[in-house]
Amino acid sequence: MLDQYITGSWRGKYVFGNGYGANVTGRSVSFDIELTCVDGLLSGYCIDEHHRKLVEKPATLEGYVEDDRIFFIKYYPHAIVVDEGGNVLNFPDESSQQIHYMGHSDKGQFSGTWEASTLEKAMDGTYYEIYGEGTWSMKKKPGSLAGIGWWKGVRRLIKKALRSK
């Protein structure tokens, strides 16, 4: 898949699946992603509606694209957990879990599955895993082209230079 097709702004949603309570399963959350792709390697950031108010920085993304398949890992700036009741719990002093996204391209969009797991230590000293999964999809925003962010920056500089004359 061409790097120029991947690079740009995307809008999508993820849906909570297994591992969450009845109040959460099936709930969707919208997100915006800004991706850069060079030689099939992805980097970027993500802001989702669920966490917008809890974090000062967007989540970061790292991954790759191969043929029509995409894989990336999302890291929030710190640990954020959705409990079975649908409450979003914020742990600013703990590291983010890795959220793995896998998918494929079809008809101009990507879709697939995601999964997250965290190893927690119980009060008795034993460890247990918290696991959740779901589905996701995203479509390129209209007018989003490769390097558009760079071009907007150039346009701003030109306008500024013209105003100062």
N, C-alpha and C positions, 0 to 999 in steps of 0.2 A: 504494500500500500504506500502511496506517495506521502512523503513527509509534509508537503505543502497542504495536502488534504486534512491531515491530522492537526497541524498547527493552527491555533485560533481559539475562539470562544465557543463553548458548548453549554447547552442548558439541558438538564435532565431531572430524573427523580430516582430515588431508591425506595424500595418497599420492604418493610420488616416481615420476616418469615418465621421459621422455626427458631425456638430459643427465647421467645418473648411471650409475655402473657396475652390473654385474649384481648386486653385493652390496646395492645400495640400491634399484634399480628395483622397484616393487611394495610396498616397505615403507611402513607407515602409522604416523602419529604423531598421538596424540590432543591436543586443545587445548580450552581454556575461553576464551570471549570474553564480555566485558561491553560491551554496546553502548548508546549513546544516539542516538536519532534525532529530529531537530527539522526539520520541513518537508522531509523527505527527505534531509537531510544527516546522515551518520554520523560518530560519533567513538567511541573506546573503546580498550580494551586487550586483549591476548591473552597467555596463558601456555600454552606447549605443553610436553609431556613431554620433547621432544628438547633443549630449551634451558633448562629450569627450573634446572639446576645451574650453568649458565654465566653467567647474567646476574642482576644484582641487581634490575633493574626489568623489568616486562613490556614486550612489544612494544606500540607504539601503532598505532592504526588511524584512517584518514581515508577517507571515501568518500561514496557516495550510493545511494539506492534510488529506482527509477523503475518504476512499475507492478509487474510481478513480477520485475524484474531488480535485481541488486545488484552494486556495484562498490566495492572498497576496496583501499587500499595498506597493507601492513604494514611497519613499520620496527622493527627491533630496536634496543636502545640502542647497539650497535656491531656491527661485521661478524662474522658467524658463517657458516661455510661447511661444507657436507658434501662430503667428497671421494669419489672413485669407490670407495674401500674401505669407505665408511660411517662414517669417522671424522669427528667434529664438531670443526672447527678454530675457535679463538677468537682474534679480533683486536681486543682492547679499545681500541687506539689508532686504529682505522680506522672510518669511517662505515658504517652499515648500507646494504646494497643495498635497493632497493625491490622488494617482492614484491607483484605485482598479482594480485588475486583477482577473477574475474568469474563470475557465476552467475545462477540464477533460482530462484524459489520453486515448489515442487510438493509437494502433500500435507503441508503443515505443516513443511517443511524447505527449506533452501537447498542447492544443489549446483552445482558448476561446475568451472572449471579455474583454475590459478594458473601464473604464470611469473615467473622471476627471472633477471636478467642483470647481470653485473658486468664492467666494462672493467678489465683488468689490464695492467700494464706489464711486459714481459719484460726480462731482463737486458741484451739487446742494444738496448733503447730502443724497440722496437716494441710496439704494443698488440694485445691479443687479447681476445675476449669469452668469458666463462664463462656458459653458458646452461643453465637447468634448467626443467622444467615438470612438472605433475602435475594431479591432480584433488583435490577437496575436497568435504566436505558438513558441514552442521551442523543441529542441531535444538534448539529452545528447551528449556531445562531445565524439568522439571515444577515448577509453582508460581512460575515466573518471570513477574512482572508488571511493567508499566511503573512505574518509580519505586520498585521494591521496595527498592533500596538506601537511598533517602531514608526510607522507612517503617521499616526496621530501625534506622536512626539515631534516629528519633523514639522508637521503643519502648525503645531503650537509655537515652535521656535520661529517659523516664518511670520506668523501673525504678530508675534511679540516684536520682531525686528521691524516690521512695517509700521506698527503703532509708535515705536520710538523715533521714527523719522520726522 
